[in-house]
Amino acid sequence: MSPADDPRAEALKRLDERAAALGARTQKPAHSHAGEQAVSQAYRIVAELFGGVLVGLAGGFFVVWAFKVPPAVGLIGGVLLGFALALWMAWRTAQRLMAMAKQDGEPQSVPFDDDEE
């Protein structure tokens, strides 16, 4: 190696070290978002439960309007069918979320905000 290339190599090495140090200082810390994901999944299941009941209620209104059945029969039947549909959808979502959690590995503990310490 010629003497002229040696200072360049050392300068490049120092520059790489500085860039690595800067990258380490400016890198955002990795946070665990397990709590936020758990709340999001819970809201998703609750929304499916309410949505299923509301869709059943709308279906009951449609049956009452289209087939001229007594309102009690159409609305109660629609709500019951909607509730059954909502339970099935929530169960399916919970199964899918559990399968995803098993793929990710062992769950981490989620801290609670209401600790009385």
C-alpha positions, 0 to 999 in steps of 0.5 A: 500500500502506498503512503498516500492511500494510508491517510485516506483509509484511516480517514474513511475508518474514522468517518465510519466510526463517527457515522456509526456513533451518530446513528446510535445516538439518533436512533429511536429507541424500540418500544414495546407496543403490546399494550396498545395492540391489546387495546386495539384488538379488544376494541375490534372485538367489541366493534364486531359485537355491536356491529353484528347486533346493528346489522341484525336490527337493520335486517329485522327492519328490512324483513318487517318492511319487505314481508309485512311480518309483525314488527316484534317478530322481525326485530327480535329475530333480526337482533338474535340472528345479528347477535349470533353472527356477532358472536361467531365473528368475535370468536373467529377474530379471537382465534386469529389473534391467538394464532398470531400471538402464538407465532410471535412467541411468548407474550410479554407482561403489560404494565397496568396504569392503576397500580397502587404503589 
